[in-house]
Structure formats: C-alpha cells, structure tokens
Amino acid sequence: MRYIKGIEREQTILFPESIDDYVGDDNLVRFINAFVDTLDIVKLGLTYSQPKETGRMAYNPSSMLKLYIYGYTQRIRSSRRLESETIRNVEVMWLMEKLTPDFKTIADFRKDNIDSLKKVFREFTLLCKKMNLFGKELAVIDGSKFKAVNSKAKCFTKGFLKSEIKEIDAKIDKHLKEIETIDREERNTRKIDKKKLESSIKEIREKREEVEQMLKRIESGEIEQISKTDKDSRMMKQAGGGYKVSYNGQISVDSKHHLIIDIDVTNEGNDLNQLSNMAKKSKEIMEDENKEENKDNNKKKEEDKFKVVADVGYHKGEEIAKCESADIACYVPSPQRSPNERAGRYGIDDFKYDKDKDLYVCPANEELTFRGTQKRDDNELRKYECSKCKQCTQRDKCISSKGNKVIKRSQYQEALQTVRQRCKENRDIVKRRGQIVEHVFGTMKEAIGYGGGFLLKGLEKVSGEFSLIALSYNIKRVQSVLGVITMIEILKQLQ
C-alpha cells in the first residue's frame, strides 16, 4: 500500500543551526517577547528586578513573565506543566532562551508578583489605546462566576450550620439513649460498646462547639459565610442553576474590537455594588490625556458623555446616581414591571412628579402629597399619598387594595428616571450588550477549561490571576485583529 513515509529514526539528519529558525515571523511568542522587553520591570515592581551582587543568581523576571503570558495564551496555567514545556516545547525554548526553571520557582513567581501582574495588564491596555484599538464610545460591564479552590463541603452558611447543629444534637440524643439502654441491661458484653459511644459523644460535642463558634461569627455580622480552604471565596448561585464556591469576576469591554478595558474580582454574589467602580475606572482609562479642559466643564452634553451599558443585575439607585454625577451615561434596564403594571394598571411612569411642589399628580389629575420618610437599607424613601382615592372613578385602574394610592420615591429617583427614559429611547444600545460581552466570558472560561477555575487562593491573589487571564484574552484578540507582524511593527514605532 502506498503511504507517505517518515524518516528512519536511526538516520542522521541536520537540524537548523539556530533555534530561531524554528519560530516563524508570525509566531505569537515573538510579540510576547517584544512586548515584555518594552516594560520597565523595576517600575512594575517585579521580584528580583534589581538583582543583588551577592548570593545565588536569580532568573530574570522578564523571562518568567514571558513564560506565564505564553502559558495563559496557550491554556497552560499549571507550574508543573510550564516546567515540562521548557524542555519539550520549541516555542518556549526560544522564548526562555533554553532556561529551565523548576515548577516551584515558576509557581513562586506568580504568587510573589500579584500586584505587578495587575500592572502588566494595565500596560497592555494602554498599549491597545495607543494602537487606536478602542472605540471609546461604549463600554459594556458584566460579571461572571469563576470557581474557587474550595469545595462545597468546606463552605459553611448560616442555614447550613443551623441544620448541622440539629443533626449533631440528634446524634448525641441517639447515643445517650443507647447508653441508657446498655446501663439498664447491664450486660458485660456491651461494656465495650458503651465506651465507644461515650468517645463518639465526646468527638461529636467538640464538633458541635466548633460549628457553634462559626455560627456565632456569622450571626455577629463579622462574615456572611465561612470557607475553610479559601477564606475569601463564597457560595454563589450559577447562571445555569445550582451553587458553587466561587468568585465574581467583573470586566468592562469596549464595543469596537471587544477588548477588555478593565477588570475586578469580588466575592459578592451579585453585581449590585459593582457598576460605579467599573464605570469610573473604565472612563479614566479611556479619557484622552490631552483633554484636560474637560475636567473644568460643569456638565457634558449627553452625546459627549462616556457611555456604559449593563444588564438588569446592576440596577441599583445609588450606583446609577454615582455614575450620572461622574458624567457617565448609564444604560441599565429597570427590573421586571411591578405587579400593578403586569395586571394592566397604571405604572410609576403614569404619575408625574412636580419637583417645585414636591408632589405627584395621578392620571385622574389628583395630587399625591408628601407624608413622611422611611429608611430601607441605605436608601431614604419619601412617601406620597393621595387622599381622594375612595371617590375616584379610575380607582380600579390604579390600585387593588382598599387604602389610598401610595408612592415611595427613592432619593435616587431622578437618576433612575433619567436612565429609564434613556433606555427606552435607545433600545438598540441595550440590545448590543450581549453581543459585545457574552462571548468574552465564554472565551476566557474556555481558555481556563470549562468547569475549571482559579488556581490561587485569596481575593488578592485571585485578582492577580484574573489579570493574567484577561491579558491573555486581549493579546489573542489583538492578534486576530492585526496579526503578529503588524503588532510588532506598531510596537517598534511606538518605542
């Protein structure tokens, strides 16, 4: 049979004289090498960036950084796997100049340079900005859950601990009854069983004391959950259903080439408190340095404002108000309609607020006057009530209860109303959200392996690893937009 034949294994062959011949001009490692060489490793604060004259020589931190960036772009994150790549992967041999650090050295570099890794991500973001890869017109903010190094069995919530105490008490009662039975029967053959039961009760009571201490910490408000393996991780509801011990990764994505502008990691289970932080940081990065005069302007026009869009999970009055006061135009849809609106009755938009008189006017042209204030969390609500509802001919269209119509106005209502109206007038912007950001998270999770998660523990270290994941996404994205050769040429021009 006719097949293409390979070379005999014993046959002597001539390899190229230089390892450089094995790496093409359009190979990504050439850009990684060029990019890292442009960084000021002393300014970034990388370990051993200023080597000492005495003691054993350290590996160049630039080489270690190149290894990690390459690894994350190729779905290789384990320090042991990176170690093996240095002795079998020609691309890594070229990149590392045939250096072969052991896995402990590789792992320590990532662990000891968390803040520096965040700065490296920022440096590449600024490079993309210089390359004019950001449109600066619209940023999409979203969050997704990434698995932590902590199992469910090692994560304790208030409800779980209470049920655990009940189960422990039931076990103790069961063992005590068995001991009573043994004592009544007074059988010598059961004495060994009694000693075992007493020992078991002692162990169970010690466990109960430990569980009680954890429950006291949660009930005191010191902490919401207790995770034993990774103390900063939390049990979070997943998008597809179910719960996992996770972190909440936040990103803002530019609409032009879908590049990540900025990132953050939190252990809060929802996105309610993340909008203003992500929006302000993204605006700061995207603003042009030569437009200092904009800082002195009182208010920008609507079309000149930095625009951010997020899903309904970010709808919180305080966060939206912070964005609006910072000249950031938010596009955040309101939550599902109220029960009255779903039943076909008047909604809040049908009641007009008179700011000068501080009252609402209903569709029947009756006034809802101010009746007092109340606190809900950190939000101050002003209560307005109509006194003529009983005689109103439109009552059935307004309320279903026996009392008068009451409206509670948030202190952030003006900002919420502005955003609500803006979303109605620009539905196309709201619809673009998913097209811009959803695939970014999909790509990032595919790169670390679906079902996988972070390799490091603790919020601070996880933030550093998330920077590496986001950096690898951005590098691969720019590669698909420009190509490696063009990336290197632009980098040289900028230098």
VEXMIMAR-602827 format. One record per residue (C-alpha): residue in three letters; z, x, y. Coordinates in nm, 4 decimals. Example, Ala and Ser with C-alpha at 12.3 -4.5 7.8 and 13.67 -1.06 7.14 Angstrom:
BEGIN
     r         up       east      north
   ALA     0.7800     1.2300    -0.4500
   SER     0.7140     1.3670    -0.1060
***
This chain:
BEGIN
     r         up       east      north
   MET     0.0000     0.0000     0.0000
   ARG    -0.0860     0.1210     0.3478
   TYR     0.2140     0.1687     0.5834
   ILE     0.2785     0.3856     0.8854
   LYS     0.4606     0.6899     0.7550
   GLY     0.7532     0.8629     0.9211
   ILE     0.8225     1.2371     0.9365
   GLU     0.9755     1.4054     0.6370
   ARG     1.3441     1.4629     0.7055
   GLU     1.3300     1.8236     0.5890
   GLN     1.0298     1.9062     0.8076
   THR     1.0955     2.1354     1.1057
   ILE     0.9979     1.9774     1.4384
   LEU     1.0110     2.0856     1.8008
   PHE     1.2205     1.8685     2.0344
   PRO     1.1509     1.8787     2.4086
   GLU     1.3096     2.1811     2.5715
   SER     1.5027     1.9727     2.8241
   ILE     1.7208     1.6640     2.7664
   ASP     1.5786     1.5363     3.0934
   ASP     1.2501     1.4695     2.9117
   TYR     1.4216     1.2008     2.7046
   VAL     1.5179     0.9946     3.0110
   GLY     1.2331     0.8151     3.1875
   ASP     1.1981     0.7936     3.5641
   ASP     1.2649     0.4195     3.5479
   ASN     1.5795     0.4508     3.3376
   LEU     1.8868     0.2854     3.4922
   VAL     2.1025     0.5931     3.4276
   ARG     1.9050     0.7783     3.6950
   PHE     2.0117     0.5230     3.9573
   ILE     2.3737     0.5201     3.8365
   ASN     2.3761     0.8988     3.8668
   ALA     2.2210     0.8925     4.2147
   PHE     2.4489     0.6129     4.3400
   VAL     2.7743     0.7751     4.2261
   ASP     2.6660     1.1094     4.3717
   THR     2.6444     0.9444     4.7155
   LEU     3.0066     0.8253     4.7005
   ASP     3.2913     1.0078     4.8703
   ILE     3.5280     1.0357     4.5728
   VAL     3.8087     1.1727     4.7917
   LYS     3.7859     0.8761     5.0279
   LEU     3.7756     0.6375     4.7317
   GLY     4.0965     0.7942     4.6032
   LEU     3.9775     0.8702     4.2502
   THR     4.2204     1.0753     4.0428
   TYR     4.1509     1.4497     4.0375
   SER     3.9083     1.4108     4.3289
   GLN     4.0812     1.7207     4.4719
   PRO     4.1419     1.9442     4.1680
   LYS     4.4352     2.1844     4.1663
   GLU     4.3884     2.5592     4.1374
   THR     4.6442     2.5870     3.8557
   GLY     4.6770     2.4119     3.5213
   ARG     4.4117     2.2841     3.2877
   MET     4.0830     2.1785     3.4488
   ALA     4.0189     1.8036     3.4667
   TYR     3.6977     1.6117     3.4137
   ASN     3.5041     1.5382     3.7318
   PRO     3.5979     1.1777     3.8315
   SER     3.2335     1.1200     3.9284
   SER     3.1304     1.1810     3.5672
   MET     3.3962     0.9438     3.4358
   LEU     3.2905     0.6764     3.6877
   LYS     2.9258     0.7140     3.5812
   LEU     3.0298     0.6670     3.2190
   TYR     3.2161     0.3435     3.2929
   ILE     2.9417     0.1957     3.5121
   TYR     2.6860     0.2721     3.2421
   GLY     2.9134     0.1276     2.9739
   TYR     2.9684    -0.2018     3.1536
   THR     2.5964    -0.2436     3.2259
   GLN     2.5293    -0.1965     2.8526
   ARG     2.8105    -0.4224     2.7230
   ILE     3.0165    -0.1202     2.6125
   ARG     3.3700    -0.1521     2.7501
   SER     3.5934    -0.0050     2.4796
   SER     3.7098     0.3509     2.5479
   ARG     3.6630     0.4371     2.1774
   ARG     3.3053     0.3116     2.1821
   LEU     3.2350     0.5004     2.5037
   GLU     3.3684     0.8153     2.3361
   SER     3.1247     0.7707     2.0462
   GLU     2.8362     0.7102     2.2902
   THR     2.8899     1.0554     2.4446
   ILE     2.7964     1.2242     2.1158
   ARG     2.5153     0.9986     1.9921
   ASN     2.3513     0.8318     2.2962
   VAL     2.0896     1.0490     2.4665
   GLU     2.1153     0.8500     2.7923
   VAL     2.4921     0.9134     2.8067
   MET     2.4407     1.2798     2.7163
   TRP     2.2060     1.3100     3.0137
   LEU     2.4393     1.1166     3.2446
   MET     2.7517     1.3104     3.1381
   GLU     2.5730     1.6461     3.1137
   LYS     2.6872     1.6544     2.7484
   LEU     3.0557     1.6220     2.8370
   THR     3.2550     1.4537     2.5586
   PRO     3.5951     1.3326     2.6837
   ASP     3.8184     1.1682     2.4215
   PHE     3.8950     0.7954     2.4262
   LYS     4.2466     0.8437     2.5744
   THR     4.1072     1.0346     2.8721
   ILE     3.8426     0.7652     2.9204
   ALA     4.0978     0.4818     2.8973
   ASP     4.3390     0.6538     3.1379
   PHE     4.0659     0.6949     3.3992
   ARG     4.0103     0.3182     3.4153
   LYS     4.3853     0.2458     3.4093
   ASP     4.4688     0.5001     3.6822
   ASN     4.1878     0.4111     3.9244
   ILE     4.2187     0.0340     3.9680
   ASP     4.2094     0.0358     4.3493
   SER     3.9256     0.2881     4.3530
   LEU     3.7134     0.0719     4.1211
   LYS     3.7508    -0.2168     4.3676
   LYS     3.6309     0.0122     4.6466
   VAL     3.3302     0.1221     4.4396
   PHE     3.2271    -0.2429     4.4020
   ARG     3.2582    -0.2853     4.7796
   GLU     3.0471     0.0278     4.8371
   PHE     2.7641    -0.1123     4.6252
   THR     2.7879    -0.4450     4.8081
   LEU     2.7475    -0.2641     5.1402
   LEU     2.4539    -0.0714     4.9923
   CYS     2.2870    -0.4014     4.8987
   LYS     2.3467    -0.5168     5.2547
   LYS     2.1704    -0.2053     5.3878
   MET     1.8830    -0.2774     5.1473
   ASN     1.8492    -0.6250     5.3079
   LEU     1.9124    -0.7939     4.9744
   PHE     2.1497    -1.0514     5.1227
   GLY     2.0090    -1.3570     5.2981
   LYS     2.3398    -1.4145     5.4857
   GLU     2.2501    -1.7825     5.5210
   LEU     2.4549    -1.9450     5.2469
   ALA     2.7295    -1.8295     5.0134
   VAL     2.8434    -2.0213     4.7050
   ILE     3.2060    -1.9920     4.5968
   ASP     3.3133    -2.0727     4.2431
   GLY     3.5725    -1.9818     3.9830
   SER     3.5777    -1.9480     3.6060
   LYS     3.8424    -1.8739     3.3426
   PHE     3.8395    -1.5375     3.1625
   LYS     4.0545    -1.4828     2.8546
   ALA     4.3596    -1.2587     2.8938
   VAL     4.5164    -1.0180     2.6434
   ASN     4.7768    -1.2765     2.5432
   SER     4.7767    -1.5338     2.2627
   LYS     4.8909    -1.8942     2.2940
   ALA     5.1845    -1.8175     2.0654
   LYS     5.3157    -1.5697     2.3230
   CYS     5.2803    -1.8030     2.6225
   PHE     5.5611    -2.0489     2.6989
   THR     5.5504    -2.3529     2.9272
   LYS     5.8323    -2.5858     3.0299
   GLY     5.7217    -2.8618     2.7925
   PHE     5.6773    -2.6226     2.5007
   LEU     6.0236    -2.4689     2.5499
   LYS     6.1923    -2.8102     2.5612
   SER     6.0254    -2.9165     2.2377
   GLU     6.1147    -2.5771     2.0859
   ILE     6.4836    -2.6333     2.1654
   LYS     6.4699    -2.9754     1.9969
   GLU     6.3166    -2.8213     1.6842
   ILE     6.5766    -2.5434     1.6804
   ASP     6.8626    -2.7959     1.7153
   ALA     6.7157    -2.9980     1.4291
   LYS     6.7050    -2.6851     1.2091
   ILE     7.0656    -2.5978     1.2940
   ASP     7.1808    -2.9529     1.2131
   LYS     6.9940    -2.9412     0.8835
   HIS     7.1527    -2.6091     0.7823
   LEU     7.5021    -2.7264     0.8856
   LYS     7.4665    -3.0382     0.6683
   GLU     7.3572    -2.8224     0.3754
   ILE     7.6655    -2.6020     0.4236
   GLU     7.8886    -2.9136     0.4262
   THR     7.7292    -3.0258     0.1001
   ILE     7.7923    -2.6851    -0.0577
   ASP     8.1574    -2.6911     0.0548
   ARG     8.2101    -3.0396    -0.0946
   GLU     8.0524    -2.9494    -0.4257
   GLU     8.2443    -2.6183    -0.4349
   ARG     8.0030    -2.4667    -0.6816
   ASN     8.0347    -2.0907    -0.7203
   THR     7.6648    -2.0688    -0.7919
   ARG     7.5900    -2.1939    -0.4409
   LYS     7.8029    -1.9360    -0.2527
   ILE     7.5073    -1.7028    -0.2052
   ASP     7.3049    -1.9888    -0.0579
   LYS     7.5855    -2.0600     0.1881
   LYS     7.5875    -1.7001     0.3144
   LYS     7.2122    -1.7097     0.3612
   LEU     7.2372    -2.0359     0.5526
   GLU     7.5108    -1.9001     0.7805
   SER     7.3000    -1.5905     0.8508
   SER     6.9980    -1.8113     0.9217
   ILE     7.2018    -2.0268     1.1626
   LYS     7.3103    -1.7132     1.3490
   GLU     6.9486    -1.5996     1.3899
   ILE     6.8347    -1.9455     1.4990
   ARG     7.1121    -1.9682     1.7590
   GLU     7.0123    -1.6293     1.9000
   LYS     6.6561    -1.7544     1.9278
   ARG     6.7809    -2.0743     2.0964
   GLU     6.9692    -1.8670     2.3542
   GLU     6.6520    -1.6696     2.4288
   VAL     6.4493    -1.9913     2.4657
   GLU     6.7182    -2.1396     2.6943
   GLN     6.7055    -1.8338     2.9205
   MET     6.3264    -1.8658     2.9513
   LEU     6.3580    -2.2388     3.0263
   LYS     6.6163    -2.1686     3.2999
   ARG     6.3762    -1.9230     3.4659
   ILE     6.1002    -2.1857     3.4703
   GLU     6.3274    -2.4699     3.5893
   SER     6.4663    -2.2497     3.8689
   GLY     6.1144    -2.2253     4.0130
   GLU     6.1068    -1.8480     3.9649
   ILE     5.7968    -1.8789     3.7455
   GLU     5.5804    -2.1596     3.6039
   GLN     5.5019    -2.0021     3.2664
   ILE     5.6207    -1.7032     3.0680
   SER     5.3691    -1.4808     2.8893
   LYS     5.5147    -1.2041     2.6766
   THR     5.2139    -0.9774     2.6131
   ASP     5.0632    -1.0028     2.9632
   LYS     5.3282    -1.1350     3.2004
   ASP     5.0786    -1.2278     3.4754
   SER     4.8471    -1.4378     3.2552
   ARG     4.8775    -1.8169     3.2388
   MET     4.7804    -2.1013     3.0082
   MET     4.4749    -2.2663     3.1684
   LYS     4.2540    -2.5596     3.0869
   GLN     3.8998    -2.4531     2.9944
   ALA     3.5796    -2.6142     3.1187
   GLY     3.4720    -2.7115     2.7681
   GLY     3.8144    -2.8569     2.6811
   GLY     4.1252    -2.7061     2.5308
   TYR     4.3585    -2.4414     2.6684
   LYS     4.3577    -2.0603     2.6659
   VAL     4.5786    -1.7944     2.8187
   SER     4.3512    -1.6767     3.0977
   TYR     4.2910    -1.5514     3.4491
   ASN     4.0876    -1.7348     3.7118
   GLY     3.8003    -1.5144     3.8331
   GLN     3.6642    -1.6033     4.1788
   ILE     3.3239    -1.4988     4.3143
   SER     3.1106    -1.5672     4.6201
   VAL     2.7342    -1.5432     4.5656
   ASP     2.4583    -1.5044     4.8230
   SER     2.1754    -1.7553     4.7953
   LYS     1.8843    -1.5109     4.8449
   HIS     1.8939    -1.3000     4.5266
   HIS     2.2125    -1.4452     4.3753
   LEU     2.4051    -1.1222     4.4284
   ILE     2.7857    -1.1265     4.4287
   ILE     2.9281    -1.0750     4.7780
   ASP     3.2961    -1.0557     4.6937
   ILE     3.5397    -1.1227     4.4101
   ASP     3.9037    -1.2019     4.3470
   VAL     4.1273    -1.2763     4.0482
   THR     4.4190    -1.5184     4.0465
   ASN     4.6493    -1.6642     3.7834
   GLU     4.6431    -2.0109     3.9386
   GLY     4.4958    -2.2687     3.7024
   ASN     4.2836    -2.4420     3.9684
   ASP     4.0735    -2.3466     4.2715
   LEU     4.2535    -2.5496     4.5393
   ASN     4.4002    -2.2485     4.7241
   GLN     4.1029    -2.0099     4.6988
   LEU     3.8435    -2.1416     4.9469
   SER     3.9506    -1.9888     5.2796
   ASN     4.0361    -1.6491     5.1296
   MET     3.6963    -1.6110     4.9602
   ALA     3.5048    -1.7600     5.2551
   LYS     3.6659    -1.5350     5.5169
   LYS     3.6171    -1.2174     5.3113
   SER     3.2528    -1.3073     5.2446
   LYS     3.1906    -1.3764     5.6126
   GLU     3.3477    -1.0438     5.7093
   ILE     3.1165    -0.8559     5.4706
   MET     2.8041    -1.0424     5.5773
   GLU     2.8577    -1.0188     5.9531
   ASP     2.6441    -0.7619     6.1358
   GLU     2.8447    -0.4772     6.2891
   ASN     2.6226    -0.4678     6.5973
   LYS     2.7063    -0.8255     6.6953
   GLU     3.0475    -0.7588     6.8452
   GLU     2.9798    -1.0064     7.1226
   ASN     3.0020    -1.2933     6.8725
   LYS     3.3732    -1.2286     6.8371
   ASP     3.4275    -1.3206     7.2009
   ASN     3.2457    -1.6527     7.1797
   ASN     3.4721    -1.9567     7.1695
   LYS     3.2732    -2.1598     6.9165
   LYS     2.9403    -2.1032     6.7493
   LYS     2.6751    -2.3657     6.7157
   GLU     2.6566    -2.5417     6.3796
   GLU     2.3321    -2.3697     6.2798
   ASP     2.4752    -2.0244     6.3642
   LYS     2.7889    -2.0583     6.1545
   PHE     2.8347    -1.8781     5.8236
   LYS     2.7862    -2.1419     5.5533
   VAL     2.9741    -2.1724     5.2248
   VAL     2.9382    -2.4340     4.9531
   ALA     3.1847    -2.5059     4.6729
   ASP     3.2467    -2.7810     4.4204
   VAL     3.4997    -3.0631     4.4463
   GLY     3.7683    -2.8449     4.2853
   TYR     3.8064    -2.6633     4.6186
   HIS     3.8641    -2.9816     4.8221
   LYS     4.1949    -2.9241     4.9993
   GLY     4.2556    -3.0172     5.3623
   GLU     4.4486    -2.7065     5.4610
   GLU     4.1893    -2.4672     5.3117
   ILE     3.8973    -2.6524     5.4688
   ALA     4.0705    -2.6586     5.8086
   LYS     4.1231    -2.2791     5.7908
   CYS     3.7512    -2.2290     5.7263
   GLU     3.6474    -2.4597     6.0099
   SER     3.8790    -2.2815     6.2543
   ALA     3.7195    -1.9498     6.1495
   ASP     3.3684    -2.0778     6.2378
   ILE     3.2748    -2.1207     5.8720
   ALA     3.0728    -2.4337     5.7922
   CYS     3.2004    -2.5749     5.4616
   TYR     3.0064    -2.7908     5.2192
   VAL     3.2715    -2.9213     4.9807
   PRO     3.2149    -3.2697     4.8309
   SER     3.5016    -3.5163     4.8504
   PRO     3.6772    -3.6213     4.5287
   GLN     3.5771    -3.9396     4.3477
   ARG     3.5824    -4.2553     4.5545
   SER     3.9082    -4.4469     4.5994
   PRO     3.9906    -4.7495     4.3762
   ASN     3.9082    -4.9802     4.6694
   GLU     3.5614    -4.8287     4.7085
   ARG     3.4938    -4.8449     4.3356
   ALA     3.5903    -5.2135     4.3442
   GLY     3.3401    -5.2780     4.6250
   ARG     3.5966    -5.2975     4.9060
   TYR     3.5997    -5.1091     5.2350
   GLY     3.6449    -4.7324     5.2190
   ILE     3.8052    -4.4967     5.4680
   ASP     3.4695    -4.4413     5.6420
   ASP     3.4610    -4.8109     5.7374
   PHE     3.7722    -4.7649     5.9532
   LYS     3.7072    -4.5960     6.2886
   TYR     3.9705    -4.3659     6.4329
   ASP     4.0303    -4.3755     6.8086
   LYS     4.1658    -4.0336     6.8997
   ASP     4.2651    -4.1280     7.2563
   LYS     4.4691    -4.4307     7.1480
   ASP     4.5802    -4.2768     6.8167
   LEU     4.4906    -4.5799     6.6067
   TYR     4.2350    -4.7080     6.3563
   VAL     4.0015    -5.0049     6.4058
   CYS     3.9129    -5.2012     6.0925
   PRO     3.5759    -5.3726     6.0173
   ALA     3.7273    -5.7018     6.1457
   ASN     3.7921    -5.5261     6.4796
   GLU     4.1712    -5.5316     6.4335
   GLU     4.3928    -5.2313     6.5116
   LEU     4.5981    -5.0255     6.2675
   THR     4.8741    -4.8725     6.4812
   PHE     5.0923    -4.5677     6.4190
   ARG     5.4121    -4.6418     6.2223
   GLY     5.5587    -4.3005     6.1407
   THR     5.5067    -3.9791     5.9440
   GLN     5.5845    -3.8551     5.5957
   LYS     5.5603    -3.5216     5.4117
   ARG     5.3555    -3.4627     5.0974
   ASP     5.3840    -3.1037     4.9813
   ASP     5.2882    -2.9008     5.2917
   ASN     5.0799    -3.1817     5.4372
   GLU     5.2060    -3.4098     5.7135
   LEU     5.0719    -3.7642     5.6844
   ARG     5.0642    -4.0116     5.9740
   LYS     5.0968    -4.3744     5.8686
   TYR     4.8888    -4.6506     6.0342
   GLU     4.9314    -5.0204     5.9546
   CYS     4.7638    -5.3465     6.0550
   SER     4.9904    -5.6464     6.1298
   LYS     4.7220    -5.9172     6.1094
   CYS     4.6022    -5.8835     5.7503
   LYS     4.7514    -6.2137     5.6263
   GLN     4.5337    -6.4207     5.8591
   CYS     4.2207    -6.2024     5.8223
   THR     3.9090    -6.3691     5.6795
   GLN     3.7899    -6.0294     5.5389
   ARG     4.1142    -5.9562     5.3538
   ASP     3.9531    -5.9710     5.0069
   LYS     3.7033    -5.7037     5.1120
   CYS     3.9810    -5.4807     5.2394
   ILE     4.2868    -5.4824     5.0123
   SER     4.4050    -5.6255     4.6815
   SER     4.7825    -5.6042     4.7449
   LYS     4.9969    -5.8683     4.9144
   GLY     5.1020    -5.6497     5.2064
   ASN     4.9147    -5.5180     5.5084
   LYS     4.6417    -5.2541     5.5090
   VAL     4.7905    -4.9038     5.5403
   ILE     4.6031    -4.5792     5.6097
   LYS     4.7689    -4.2387     5.5761
   ARG     4.5980    -3.9801     5.7905
   SER     4.6297    -3.6133     5.6967
   GLN     4.6931    -3.3549     5.9657
   TYR     4.3653    -3.2005     5.8468
   GLN     4.1728    -3.5281     5.8582
   GLU     3.9433    -3.4205     6.1419
   ALA     3.8220    -3.1159     5.9491
   LEU     3.7880    -3.3216     5.6296
   GLN     3.5821    -3.5854     5.8093
   THR     3.3540    -3.3181     5.9584
   VAL     3.2892    -3.1699     5.6130
   ARG     3.2426    -3.5141     5.4569
   GLN     2.9764    -3.6027     5.7144
   ARG     2.8129    -3.2596     5.6820
   CYS     2.7788    -3.3030     5.3055
   LYS     2.6218    -3.6482     5.3488
   GLU     2.3619    -3.5117     5.5892
   ASN     2.2842    -3.2018     5.3777
   ARG     2.2861    -3.3162     5.0166
   ASP     2.0209    -3.0583     4.9294
   ILE     2.2636    -2.7728     5.0100
   VAL     2.5333    -2.9248     4.7899
   LYS     2.2826    -2.9629     4.5034
   ARG     2.1823    -2.5954     4.5260
   ARG     2.5347    -2.4829     4.4397
   GLY     2.4943    -2.4946     4.0617
   GLN     2.1514    -2.3269     4.0684
   ILE     2.2924    -2.0287     4.2585
   VAL     2.6285    -1.9594     4.0959
   GLU     2.6442    -2.1037     3.7444
   HIS     2.4088    -1.8506     3.5811
   VAL     2.6043    -1.5646     3.7441
   PHE     2.9173    -1.6517     3.5484
   GLY     2.7037    -1.7063     3.2388
   THR     2.5555    -1.3580     3.2712
   MET     2.8948    -1.1982     3.3365
   LYS     3.0518    -1.3644     3.0310
   GLU     2.7536    -1.2765     2.8133
   ALA     2.7964    -0.9142     2.9215
   ILE     3.1587    -0.9031     2.8018
   GLY     3.0850    -1.1160     2.4939
   TYR     3.1397    -1.4913     2.4793
   GLY     3.4884    -1.5590     2.3525
   GLY     3.5932    -1.2141     2.4741
   GLY     3.7908    -1.1422     2.7863
   PHE     3.9669    -0.8741     2.9817
   LEU     4.0808    -0.5553     2.8081
   LEU     4.3536    -0.4679     3.0589
   LYS     4.6871    -0.6388     3.1240
   GLY     4.8466    -0.7443     3.4520
   LEU     4.6870    -0.9097     3.7544
   GLU     4.6270    -0.5843     3.9417
   LYS     4.4563    -0.4064     3.6506
   VAL     4.2563    -0.7164     3.5598
   SER     4.1287    -0.7253     3.9200
   GLY     4.0009    -0.3702     3.8788
   GLU     3.8235    -0.4523     3.5536
   PHE     3.6721    -0.7636     3.7124
   SER     3.5312    -0.5341     3.9829
   LEU     3.3543    -0.3313     3.7112
   ILE     3.2137    -0.6488     3.5523
   ALA     3.0867    -0.7757     3.8896
   LEU     2.9469    -0.4314     3.9793
   SER     2.7518    -0.4141     3.6539
   TYR     2.6095    -0.7620     3.7215
   ASN     2.4981    -0.6655     4.0727
   ILE     2.3371    -0.3400     3.9562
   LYS     2.1416    -0.5177     3.6821
   ARG     2.0430    -0.7911     3.9276
   VAL     1.9101    -0.5420     4.1830
   GLN     1.7260    -0.3646     3.9008
   SER     1.5432    -0.6876     3.8155
   VAL     1.4588    -0.7478     4.1846
   LEU     1.3489    -0.3979     4.2911
   GLY     1.3167    -0.1772     3.9839
   VAL     1.4947     0.1540     3.9309
   ILE     1.2368     0.3779     4.1003
   THR     1.2411     0.1690     4.4194
   MET     1.6229     0.1582     4.4117
   ILE     1.6409     0.5381     4.4010
   GLU     1.3787     0.5783     4.6754
   ILE     1.5661     0.3407     4.9087
   LEU     1.8932     0.5175     4.8281
   LYS     1.7413     0.8519     4.9288
   GLN     1.6028     0.7026     5.2517
   LEU     1.9436     0.5616     5.3434
   GLN     2.1018     0.9015     5.2870
***
